[in-house]
């Protein structure tokens, strides 16, 4: 609908997503560093309120590709700016024993937001036009900003003191440094598999739904439900489980099964629509499920005073390197024309995450803490 209104071809439409991804990654990096100096609560609330304004401006002024390109970059900055501070607050407001649950809840809320926004924007656009979809989303963001401001009014902006300030033996420091580096590698592998899956799995599902001749709105809602509902469940469930079991063990299971599901998702194209939907749902559960565990684990192993900077670097590398995954998938698709071979590109990320988690388990011993 939007492409027709603004007379955009697929390349122009795809470039808007690229602009959003770049601005989002830059904001993740900047907001993470700012959180170390001004506190995550303050940074989160600022970007949350500006996020509502950005969506409102998009609805008012985005009437062509060029105006949309400028404003979508602004939206990406605000959304990326609120993401990491929210995770940091969840980490700081809970003990190490509850970090998996806390981060999982934040990510589950994000997945629910993605799902809900697709429903209301599809309904708003089909009823009142494209601009109305962004007005509705802006209203939801403002409502969330008000709720957050009230809920966090008694939360301190104080950055937690360093847990490494007291003398530690060099062997333990080296172990922490090695684990943190391996967690960074695991996060990059996670982003590689996730960003590739989020880009290409909707296309796979859409192709399998063509014979049913559903409306584009119904297909979009079905795809969003398969992808984001499973993500909402997985981040909460797996994050909570990691508080009771060794986080490295949980990462081993999620990485291995995520890679396996990526392989199977490609093969289901010959098995029928039902298998594609089921495998895509289960696959996204395992691919996204380790996100909260990785964040909780990195918080367990770095100096709290440097948490924002470390997460900023992690986000920049993860999203930066992971952004090439859809491209590599597409190149493999052009070369072979086979979904089952192309999905091995994503499975490689799961394989790297699996191996990395095993090494972490060996180095860290009983706990990644």
C-alpha positions, 0 to 999 in steps of 0.5 A, a space after each residue: 500500500 505504501 509503495 503504491 502511494 509513494 510510487 516506490 520500486 522494491 529497491 527504494 523500499 528496501 533502502 528505507 530499511 537500510 537507512 533505518 538499520 544504520 541509524 538504529 545501530 549508531 543510536 545503539 552505540 551512542 546511547 550505550 555510552 551515554 548511559 555510563 555517564 548520565 544513567 540509563 533511566 535518563 537516556 531511556 526516557 529522553 529517547 522514548 519521548 523523542 520516539 513518539 515525536 519522530 513517529 508523529 512527524 513521519 505521519 505528518 510529513 512523509 509523503 514521498 521517498 525522500 521525506 520518508 528516507 530522512 524521517 525513517 533515519 530519525 525514527 531509527 535513532 530514537 528506537 535504537 537509543 531506547 533499547 540498550 538503556 532499557 536492558 541496562 535498567 533491567 540489569 541494574 534493578 535486579 540481582 544476578 540471580 534474576 537478570 535472565 528473567 529481567 532482560 527476557 521480560 524487556 525483550 518479550 515486551 519488545 516482541 509484543 510491541 512489534 506484533 501489536 504495532 503491525 496489527 494496529 498499523 495494518 488496520 489503521 492504514 487499510 481504514 484511514 490511510 498510511 499516515 494514520 498507521 504512524 499516528 496510532 503507533 505514535 500514540 502508543 509510544 507516548 502512552 508508553 513514555 508516560 507509563 515509563 516516566 511514572 514507573 521509573 520516577 523513584 529509580 536512581 540515575 546512579 551508575 553502579 560501582 565497579 565490582 572489580 575495584 577491589 584486588 583480584 588475582 590475575 588468573 580470574 581477570 584473564 578468565 573474565 576477559 576471555 569469557 566476555 570476548 567469547 560472549 561478544 563472538 556469540 552475540 555476533 553469531 546470534 545477530 548473523 542468524 537472527 537478522 538473516 532470518 528476520 529478512 528472509 523467513 517472511 519471504 519464504 512464508 509468503 511464497 508458501 502462502 501464495 496458493 491460498 490467495 489471502 489478502 496482503 494484510 492477512 498474510 502480513 499478520 500471519 507472518 508477524 504472528 509466526 515470527 514475533 509471537 515465538 520471539 516474545 515467548 522465547 526471550 521470557 522463557 529462556 531468560 528465566 531458565 538461565 537464572 536457574 541453570 548454567 547460562 553457558 549450558 543454555 547458550 549451548 542448547 539454544 545455539 545448537 537447536 537454532 542452527 538445526 532449525 535454520 537448516 530444517 526451515 530451508 528444507 521445509 519448502 518441499 514439505 508443505 505450508 504447514 511445515 514451513 509455518 511450524 518450523 519457522 515458529 520453532 526456529 525463531 524461538 531458538 534463534 531469538 531465545 538466547 538474546 536475553 541470556 547473552 545480555 545477562 551473561 555479559 552483565 555478569 562478567 564486565 565492570 558495571 561502570 563499563 557496561 554501557 560502553 561494552 554493550 555499545 561496542 557489542 551492538 555495533 559489531 553485532 548489527 554491523 557484521 550481522 547486516 551482511 547476513 541477508 546479503 550473503 543469503 541473497 547471493 547464495 539464493 541467486 547462485 543456487 536458487 534453492 532455499 535449503 542451501 541458502 539457509 545454511 548461511 544462517 545455520 553457520 551463525 548458529 553453529 558458531 554460537 554453539 561452539 563458542 558456548 561450549 568453549 565458554 562452558 569449559 573456561 567458566 566452569 560452574 557459572 558465567 559469573 
